Amino acid sequence: MFGIIFGSNLGTTTGAWLVAGKRLAVAHLIFNLVTGTIAILFIKRFALAVDRTSDLVGIAADNFTLKFAVFHTLFNLVGVVSMLPAINLLVRLLERTRTSRAPCLSTTPPWSFPIPHCR
């Protein structure tokens, strides 16, 4: 179960890279790596927190779908809280090392927003 969450969070970085540009994709990757590392290091505490939170809100002990959602919510909450103190450092690092432009694709899907610098 935990491997699915880690993999899906890292896998979404590819989409960010294609759609939103290099800065956001690298920030997303850093966020997911930091959060994933914290979750792996404290996996037993995460499991305990999931069980306690599930009990608190009335989720059955065998309802693994909702427990999966609780874990993912806690996983992202820990990521946000852990990255907030470093946000200014991350912004400065990304501004110095990465461009912000999204790649221009030869064909733009009809459901996407136009990218101004690709005209």
N, C-alpha and C positions, 0 to 999 in steps of 0.2 A: 504494500500500500504506500509506504513512504517513498519508495523508488519512483512510483508513478507521479507523485507530487513534485519530487525534485526534477525528474525528467521533463515533466510538462512545463514547469517554470523556466527551465533552461531552454527548452524548445521554443517557447514563445519569443525568445530573443531574436530568432531568425526573422520572424514576422516584423518585429520592430525595426530591424536593420533594413529590410526591404521597403517598409512604408514610411518610417519617420526619420530616417537618417542615422548617421554614425554616432553622434553624441548620445542620443536617446538609447540607441541599441547598446552602446558600451555601458552607459549608466544602468540600464536594465540588467545586463550581464553581471556587472559588479554587485548590484542589489541581490540578484538571485544566488550568486556564489557566496556572498556573505551570509545571507539568510540560510542557505542550504548547509553551510559549514556549521553555523550555530545549531541548527536543528539536529545535525548528525552528532555533534559533540554532546548535546543535551537530550538525546532521543528518549531516554527513560523518563526524564522530567516532562517532556512533551507528552508522552503516553499517559503519564499520571495526570497532567493538566487536562488532556482530552477526556479521560475518564471522569474526573471531578466536574468539569464543565458540563459534560453530558448528563451526569447525575443531577446536577443543579437545575438544568433546564428540562429534565424529564425525558431524556433520550434513553431508550432501552439499551441494556448492555449488549444485546446482539444486533443492534441496528448499525451495522458498519458503514452504511452509506452516509448517514448523518454524522457519524463519528469522523468519517473521512472529511466531511465539510467542516466540522469543528477543528480538526487538525489543520486544514488548509487555512482557515481563518486565523488561528493562533500563529501559524507559520508566517503569514503575511503581516500580522500585527507586530510580531517580534522583529521582523525585517524593517518595518517602518520605524519602530522605536529605536532600534539599534543604529539605523542609518541617519536619523535626524541630527545627531551631534556632528556628523561628518559631512553634512550637505554642502556647506560652503567650500570645504576642501575639495570635494568631488566636482563641484561646478568649476572651480579654478583649474583643476587638472584637465577636465574635459575641454574647457575653452582653449587651453594652451596646446592640447594634443590632437583634437579632432575637429573636422569640419562639421557644420550643422546641416548641410544640404542633403535632402533625400535623393536617392538615385533617380534619374529620369529614365523611365521605361519606354521602349519603342511604341507600345500601345498602352493606353490608360484604360483600365476597366471602367465600364460605364457607371458603376456604383461608387467609384472613388471620387474624392475631391481633387480638383486640379492643383498641381504643384506650381506655384507662381514662377519659379526660376526655370521651368522646363518649357516655356512657351517659345 
